Amino acid sequence: MGLVDSLIPRGALSPAQRERVLALTVERKESEPVILTRLGLVSEREMAAALADHLDLKLAEPAAFPERPLLAERIAPGFLQRSRVLPIAEGSDRLVLAMADPTDAAAVEAVRLLVGKPIERRVACPSDIDQALARLYGGGRPLDP
């Protein structure tokens, strides 16, 4: 079952809305989560929870975000912002990465190459990542693109 289909039994989406979303993903060439949240059919938090369930990943809450930037000397803030990812924990054997789009294989691979460790993906709300990046790298202001 696809992500959009998984929202129907949750009561978050009707079959008619499903058809509209699927048509718009083709027309606009945007992902289902982007379309769903942009149309206001699903909140960012609902979408993050649905993505986590659908992909069998953990949800990253802002309380788990670091107080100081992790790996700032290896990963450029601009990359983090463009990719909407945030390193949230580092162990000797892996890096935990909060992601607005946990299906972004290119971002995962880029971070893996930069840090030389396997990546554990977590799903996070895009606005939570944006706020954390502004706090950690921009002194509370949004980063320049």
For each residue, the residues with C-beta under 8 A, 3 or more apart:
1: 5 6
2: 5 6 32
3: 6 7 32 33 50 51 54
4: 7 8 13 18 21 22 32 36
5: 1 2 8 18
6: 1 2 3 9 10 50 53 54
7: 3 4 10 12 13 18 36 42 50
8: 4 5 11 12 13 14 15 18
9: 6
10: 6 7 13 50
11: 8
12: 7 8 41 42 46 50
13: 4 7 8 10 17 18 21 36 41 42
14: 8 17 18
15: 8 18 19
16: 19 20
17: 13 14 20 21 41
18: 4 5 7 8 13 14 15 21 22
19: 15 16 22 23
20: 16 17 23 24 39
21: 4 13 17 18 24 25 32 35 36 39 41
22: 4 18 19 25 26 32
23: 19 20 26 27
24: 20 21 27 28 30 35 39
25: 21 22 28 29 30 31 32 35
26: 22 23 29
27: 23 24
28: 24 25 35
29: 25 26
30: 24 25 34 35 38
31: 25 34 35 101 103
32: 2 3 4 21 22 25 35 36
33: 3 36 37 47 51 101
34: 30 31 37 38
35: 21 24 25 28 30 31 32 38 39
36: 4 7 13 21 32 33 39 41 42 47
37: 33 34 40 41 42 43 44 47
38: 30 34 35
39: 20 21 24 35 36
40: 37
41: 12 13 17 21 36 37
42: 7 12 13 36 37 46 47 50
43: 37 46 47
44: 37 47 48 125 126 127 128
45: 48 49 125
46: 12 42 43 49 50
47: 33 36 37 42 43 44 50 51 125
48: 44 45 51 52 59 123 124 125
49: 45 46 52 53 59 123
50: 3 6 7 10 12 42 46 47 53 54
51: 3 33 47 48 54 55 57 102 123
52: 48 49 55 56 57 58 59 122 123
53: 6 49 50 56
54: 3 6 50 51
55: 51 52 102 103 121 123
56: 52 53
57: 51 52 102 121 122 123
58: 52 122 123
59: 48 49 52 122 123 124
60: 64 65 88 96 98 122 123 124 128
61: 64 124 128
62: 65 128 131 132
63:
64: 60 61 88 89 98
65: 60 62 86 88 98 128 132
66: 69 70 87 88 89 136
67:
68: 136
69: 66 72 77 136 137
70: 66 87 88 89 90 95
71: 74 75 87 90 95 114 115
72: 69 75 77 137
73:
74: 71 114 115
75: 71 72 79 80 87 111 114 115
76: 79 80
77: 69 72 80 81 133 136 137 138 143
78: 81 82 143 144 145
79: 75 76 82 83 110
80: 75 76 77 83 84 85 86 87 133 137
81: 77 78 84 130 133 143 145
82: 78 79 145
83: 79 80 99 104 107 110
84: 80 81 99 100 101 126 129 130
85: 80 97 98 99 100 104 107 111 129
86: 65 80 97 98 99 124 129 132 133 136
87: 66 70 71 75 80 90 95 96 97 98 111 115
88: 60 64 65 66 70 96 97 98 122
89: 64 66 70 95 96
90: 70 71 87 94 95 96 115 117
91: 94 95 96
92:
93: 117 118
94: 90 91 117 118 119 120
95: 70 71 87 89 90 91 111 112 115 117 118 119 120
96: 60 87 88 89 90 91 119 120 122
97: 85 86 87 88 108 111 119 120 121 122
98: 60 64 65 85 86 87 88 122 123 124 128 129 132
99: 83 84 85 86 102 104 107 108 121 122 123 124 129
100: 84 85 124 125 126 129
101: 31 33 84 104 107
102: 51 55 57 99 121 122 123
103: 31 55
104: 83 85 99 101 107 108
105: 108 109
106: 109 110
107: 83 85 99 101 104 110 111
108: 97 99 104 105 111 112 119 121
109: 105 106 112 113
110: 79 83 106 107 113 114
111: 75 85 87 95 97 107 108 114 115 119
112: 95 108 109 115 116 117 118 119
113: 109 110 116
114: 71 74 75 110 111
115: 71 74 75 87 90 95 111 112 119
116: 112 113
117: 90 93 94 95 112
118: 93 94 95 112
119: 94 95 96 97 108 111 112 115
120: 94 95 96 97
121: 55 57 97 99 102 108
122: 52 57 58 59 60 88 96 97 98 99 102
123: 48 49 51 52 55 57 58 59 60 98 99 102
124: 48 59 60 61 86 98 99 100 128 129
125: 44 45 47 48 100 128 129
126: 44 84 100 129 130
127: 44 130 131
128: 44 60 61 62 65 98 124 125 131 132
129: 84 85 86 98 99 100 124 125 126 132 133
130: 81 84 126 127 133 134 142
131: 62 127 128 134 135
132: 62 65 86 98 128 129 135 136
133: 77 80 81 86 129 130 136 137 138 143
134: 130 131 137 138 139 140 141 142 143
135: 131 132 138 140
136: 66 68 69 77 86 132 133
137: 69 72 77 80 133 134 143
138: 77 133 134 135 141 142 143
139: 134
140: 134 135
141: 134 138
142: 130 134 138
143: 77 78 81 133 134 137 138
144: 78
145: 78 81 82
